[in-house]
Amino acid sequence: MSETKKPRWPPGDLVIWIFIMAELLVFGVFFATYAFTRAHHVAQFDTYQLTLNRNAALINTLALITSSYFVVRAVAAIRADNSQACFRWLLAALAMGLLFLVVKGAEYHHHFSMGVNLGTNTFYMFYLSLTFFHFLHVVLGMIILLAVALKAHRGGYSAAEHTGVETGASYWHMVDLVWMILFPLVYVMR
């Protein structure tokens, strides 16, 4: 009778969790500063928040939620020793990440073509800083997922050893979590 291996906790490499906690701390400070500043400039923030494209932000929210689902499926596939299914699920997650970047890029293009920049006002300084910092994390997450996907495609992971898949998945879920806070904070809350 074969013994089922219990999943590691936390999943992935412990070092990624230290990095994730540090990143969440940075974002937490950024969010707290945003909330504190917003409380002192409510009229400005309410006015300029209306210039943001909530539909684009909703599309991006759905893209990231979907991508996280695909990453969960990739982890399940490799735990079932199916590296090619893992590879395909990771490609699907990367497609959703690319959709996020394209939509966010279109938002940036719109604002920049209207003359908006970091110096326009306090709201736009926070909007551009927060969302671009997150944008860079999406790019890094996609690089990580691509490296994991390529290794999975070459058969580099198995049910017995897939720490790299779980490590990449953990980082990607952190990127998704940050957006789940950023989206209502910047686009919705009034």
N, C-alpha and C positions, 0 to 999 in steps of 0.2 A: 504494500500500500504506500503510495507516494504522499509525502507530507506537503501540504500547501504552505507556501512561504507567506508570512504575514507582511503586508506592506509597511515600509519604513515610515516612521513619524518623526519629524516632519518629512514629507516626501522630497526627494532630491538631495542635493548636497547641502550640508549645514551652512557652508559659507554663503550660499545664495540667500539663506534666511537672514543672516547678519546684514547682508547688502540690502535686502528688501526692507528690513526694519529701519535701517538708516535712511533709505529713500522715503519710506512712509513718514518718518520723523521730519524730513525736509519738506515734504508736501504738506504735512500737518501744520508746520510753522507758517508756510506760505498761505494755507487756507485760513488759519487764525488771523494772520495779518490782513488778509483780504476782508474777512468778516468785521474786524475791528475798524478798518478804514471805511468800509461800506456804512457802518453804523454812524459814522461822522459825516458822511456825504451821501445820504439816502437819495436826495433829489437827483443829483448827478448820476448816481449808479442806476436808478430807475429809468431815467431818461435815455441813457446810452445803452442800457441793456436791451431796449426796444429796437436798437439798430442791428442786433445780432440775429442770425438766421436760425431760429429754433428748429425748423424742419431739417436743416442740414445737421444740426446737433443731434436731433432724434435719429436720423439715419446713421450717424456715427455711433450713437449709443447702441442701436440694434446691431450694427456691424461688429462692435466689440463684444457684445453679449454672445452673438452667434459664433464669433471666432473663439471665444472661451469654451463654448460648447464643443466646437470642433477639436480643440486641444484636449478636452476631457475624453473625447472619443479616441484620440490618438494614444493617450495614456492607457486607456482600456484595451486598445488593440495590441499594444506592445506587451501588456501584462498577459494577454492571451497568446503571446509569441507570434504575432502577425505583424512583422516589420513593414510589409508593403501597405497594409491598411493604415498603419501608423503614419507612414510617409504621405499617403493620400489625404488623411485627415489634417496633417500639418500643412499641406499645400492649400487645402480649403481655408484653414485659419489664416494663412498668409494672404490669400485673396481678399479676405475680409479686412485684414490689416491694411492692404493696399487701397481698398475702397475708403477706409478711414482717412488715409493720407491724401487721397485725391479730393475728397469732399472738404477736408480741412484746408487743403491748399487752395481750393476755389474760394473758401471763406476769406482766407488771408489775401488772396488776389483782389477780391472785392473791396476789402477794407483799405488795402494799400493804394488801390487805384482811386479811392476817395480821399486820399491824403492822410489817412490815419497812420499814426506811428506811436512809439512809446512815449513821446513827448506831447501828444495831443491833449490828454487829460489823465487824471488819476485812474478812472475806470479803464480806459484803453491800455494804460500801462499794465494794470493787473491782468486784464483779459489777454493781451498779447504775451505777457511773460508766463502766466500760468499755462495757457494752452500750448505755447511753443515749447515750454519745458516738458509738458506731457507728450507733445508731438515727437520730440527727440527720444523719449522713452519708448514710444511705439516703434520708431525706427530701430532702436537698439533691440527691442523685443523681437522684431522681425528678423534681424540679423541672427539672433540666437536661435529662433525657430527654424530658419533656413539651414543653419549649420546642423541642427538636430535632425531635420528632415533628410538632408543629404547623407548623414551617417546612417539613419534608419534605412534609407534606400539601398545603401551598400551592405546592409545586414549587420551593422555595427551594434545593434541592441538586440536583446532577447528578453524573454520572460524572467530569466534569472538575473540579468544585469541590464537595467534600463534607467539608472540614476540620472543620466544626462537628459532623458526625455522628461522625467519628473522635475528636474532642475529648470529646464526651459519653460515647462508648463507653469511652475510656481512663479517665475518672473512675469510671464505673460498675464497670469491672473492678477498680479499686483498692478500691472498697467491698466487692466480692465477695472479693478477696484477703484483706482484713483480717478478714472473717468466717471465712475458712478457717483462720486462725490463732487467732482468738478462740474459735471453737467447741470445738476439742479442748483448748485451754488452760484454759478456764473450766468446760466441761461434762464433759469426759471424763478428762483426765489426773489420775492419783491418785498 
